[in-house]
Amino acid sequence: MSAASTPSSPAARAAVTPRGRPPKLDQARTVEVALALLDEVGLDALTMRRLAEAMDVRAGALYRYFATKHELLTAMAEALLADCLERPLPSADWSECLGELAHRMRAALLGRRDGARVYAGTHSTGSHTLGFADTLIGVLREADFAPDDAARAALAVVHFTLGHTLEEQAALQVAGDGPADPDRLRAAVTPAQYPHLAPVLPVFTSPDFAAHFTFGLRLLIEGLRATGPGPMPPTTGSRAA
């Protein structure tokens, strides 16, 4: 293939064979190209039509595999977790394993542009997603947490990881004059008006998201450790007045 005909974008390069012919359309290839296109243009610009163009097919051809964009995003979310269980967990200690799984999930979501937004709201029944959930719950069950408590603890870990990564990726994409601009925040928070917030602004404006994540995850795990394995008190869906 000549230099003039070489695909210029990652998505285009992913969509062709080494000989330059469009590959046979299938579900796995569609997800691969969609993820490459996601890195290139972001979630807001990722449309079925744009994906079809990157794959050199008609848009209608994609609907054989994904009836809606949400179905495509669910398949992409499943692919994001593909490597989370590749390596064995580091020890037999449940808290270390729980922390390791959360860090792996965060890394997987950060590995793609808008990865957390892609994952949010999807409910894949694929082997990567279900395997990750099964491993999370298994770690807690082996530590003698009751089944319902293990399930809720796993949800808490996933929701914390997802929420934190959503904020992290959003903050990294905000323009310099956006609401998260550190200089703007420092100008707004004066010691006289906000005496408690002003001294800790370095933490609020710190770009060290890994430290923020590690601290919050430690609080969550220490809370589980404090309650200890075994059944927790019954919970209800409403808060006390």
C-alpha positions in Angstrom: 0.0 0.0 0.0 1.4 3.4 -0.9 2.0 6.2 1.6 -0.8 8.1 0.0 -3.3 5.3 0.7 -2.2 4.6 4.3 -5.1 5.3 6.7 -4.3 8.4 8.7 -6.3 7.8 11.9 -6.1 5.0 14.5 -9.7 4.0 13.7 -9.0 3.8 10.0 -5.9 1.8 10.5 -7.8 -0.6 12.8 -10.5 -1.1 10.1 -8.3 -2.4 7.3 -6.2 -5.5 6.8 -2.5 -5.2 6.0 -3.2 -5.5 2.3 -5.6 -2.5 2.5 -8.9 -4.5 2.1 -11.7 -3.9 4.5 -11.9 -7.0 6.8 -15.0 -9.1 7.1 -17.5 -7.2 9.4 -18.0 -8.9 12.7 -18.9 -8.0 16.2 -15.4 -8.2 17.7 -13.9 -6.1 14.9 -16.6 -3.5 15.3 -15.9 -3.1 19.0 -12.1 -2.9 18.3 -12.6 -0.1 15.7 -15.1 1.7 18.0 -12.6 1.8 20.8 -9.9 3.2 18.5 -12.4 5.8 17.3 -13.3 6.6 20.9 -9.7 7.4 21.6 -9.6 9.6 18.5 -12.8 11.6 18.7 -14.3 11.0 22.2 -17.6 9.6 23.2 -19.7 12.6 22.1 -18.5 12.4 18.6 -18.7 8.6 18.4 -21.8 7.9 16.3 -22.9 4.8 14.4 -22.5 6.7 11.1 -19.0 7.7 12.0 -18.1 4.2 13.0 -19.4 2.8 9.8 -17.3 5.3 7.8 -14.2 4.2 9.8 -15.0 0.6 8.9 -15.8 1.5 5.2 -19.3 -0.1 5.5 -22.8 1.3 5.3 -24.2 2.4 8.7 -27.0 -0.1 8.4 -24.5 -3.0 8.3 -23.6 -2.3 12.0 -27.2 -2.8 13.1 -26.9 -6.5 12.4 -24.7 -6.7 15.5 -25.8 -3.7 17.6 -29.4 -2.5 17.4 -28.6 0.7 19.3 -25.6 2.7 20.3 -26.2 1.6 23.9 -25.7 -2.0 22.8 -22.5 -1.0 21.2 -21.4 0.9 24.4 -22.2 -2.2 26.5 -20.0 -4.3 24.3 -17.2 -1.7 24.5 -17.6 -1.6 28.3 -17.2 -5.4 28.4 -14.0 -5.1 26.3 -12.6 -2.5 28.7 -12.3 -5.1 31.5 -10.7 -7.7 29.3 -7.3 -7.5 31.1 -8.4 -7.0 34.7 -8.1 -10.7 35.7 -5.1 -11.5 33.5 -2.7 -11.6 36.5 -3.3 -13.5 39.7 -4.2 -11.4 42.8 -1.2 -10.4 45.0 -2.0 -12.2 48.2 -4.6 -14.1 50.3 -5.5 -11.0 52.3 -9.0 -9.9 51.2 -8.4 -6.2 51.7 -5.3 -6.2 49.5 -7.2 -8.2 46.8 -10.1 -5.8 47.0 -7.9 -2.8 46.6 -6.0 -4.4 43.8 -9.2 -5.1 41.8 -10.3 -1.5 42.3 -7.0 -0.2 41.0 -7.2 -2.5 38.0 -10.7 -1.3 37.1 -9.6 2.3 37.4 -6.6 1.6 35.2 -8.8 -0.1 32.6 -11.3 2.8 32.5 -8.4 5.4 32.3 -6.9 3.4 29.5 -9.5 4.7 27.0 -10.6 8.2 26.4 -14.0 8.7 28.1 -13.7 5.1 29.4 -15.7 5.7 32.6 -18.5 7.4 30.6 -18.6 4.4 28.3 -18.8 2.0 31.2 -21.4 4.0 33.2 -25.0 2.7 32.8 -24.0 -0.4 31.0 -24.9 -3.9 32.3 -22.9 -6.4 30.3 -23.4 -10.1 30.7 -20.1 -10.9 29.1 -17.4 -13.0 30.7 -15.1 -10.1 31.5 -17.7 -8.1 33.4 -19.3 -11.1 35.2 -15.9 -12.6 35.9 -14.7 -9.4 37.5 -17.9 -9.2 39.7 -17.6 -12.9 40.6 -14.0 -12.4 41.7 -14.8 -9.3 43.7 -17.6 -11.1 45.6 -15.5 -14.3 45.9 -12.8 -12.3 47.7 -15.3 -11.1 50.3 -17.1 -14.4 50.6 -13.8 -16.2 51.3 -13.3 -13.7 54.0 -16.6 -14.8 55.6 -18.7 -11.8 54.6 -22.3 -12.7 54.3 -23.6 -13.1 50.7 -25.7 -9.9 50.7 -23.0 -7.9 52.4 -20.4 -9.1 49.9 -22.7 -8.1 47.0 -23.3 -4.6 48.4 -19.6 -4.2 49.2 -18.7 -5.2 45.7 -21.2 -2.6 44.4 -19.7 0.0 46.7 -16.2 -0.6 45.3 -17.4 -0.5 41.7 -19.5 2.6 42.2 -16.7 4.4 44.0 -14.2 3.5 41.3 -16.5 4.4 38.5 -17.5 7.7 40.1 -14.0 8.7 40.9 -12.8 7.9 37.4 -15.7 9.8 35.8 -14.6 12.9 37.8 -11.0 12.3 37.0 -11.5 12.1 33.3 -13.8 15.0 33.2 -11.3 17.2 35.1 -8.5 16.3 32.7 -10.6 17.4 29.8 -11.8 20.7 31.2 -10.5 23.8 29.4 -8.3 26.2 31.3 -11.2 28.6 31.9 -13.6 25.8 33.0 -15.2 25.4 36.4 -12.3 23.2 37.7 -9.7 25.8 36.9 -7.4 26.0 40.0 -6.7 29.7 39.6 -10.3 30.5 39.4 -11.1 28.5 42.5 -8.3 30.1 44.4 -9.6 33.5 43.5 -13.1 32.6 44.7 -12.1 31.0 48.0 -10.8 33.7 50.3 -9.8 32.8 53.9 -12.1 35.5 55.3 -15.2 34.0 53.6 -14.3 30.3 53.7 -11.9 29.8 56.6 -12.0 26.0 56.5 -11.9 25.5 52.8 -9.1 28.0 52.0 -6.3 26.2 53.9 -7.0 22.9 52.1 -7.2 24.3 48.6 -3.9 22.6 47.6 -5.7 19.2 48.1 -8.8 20.3 46.1 -6.7 21.6 43.2 -4.1 18.8 43.3 -3.9 16.8 40.0 -2.7 13.8 42.0 -5.9 11.7 41.3 -4.1 8.5 42.2 -3.6 9.8 45.8 -7.2 10.9 46.0 -8.4 7.5 44.8 -6.1 5.5 47.1 -7.3 7.6 50.1 -11.0 7.1 49.4 -10.5 3.4 48.6 -8.7 2.9 51.9 -11.6 4.6 53.8 -14.0 2.2 52.1 -12.0 -0.9 52.9 -11.3 0.2 56.5 -15.0 0.7 56.9 -15.6 -2.9 55.8 -12.8 -4.1 58.1 -14.3 -2.2 61.0 -17.7 -3.9 60.6 -15.9 -7.2 60.1 -17.0 -10.4 58.3 -20.3 -11.9 59.2 -23.8 -10.5 58.8 -24.2 -6.7 59.1 -27.3 -5.1 60.6 -30.3 -5.1 58.3 -30.5 -2.1 55.9 -33.5 -0.3 54.4 -33.8 1.8 51.3 -34.6 5.0 53.2 -32.5 7.2 55.5 -33.4 7.9 59.0 -35.2 11.2 59.5 
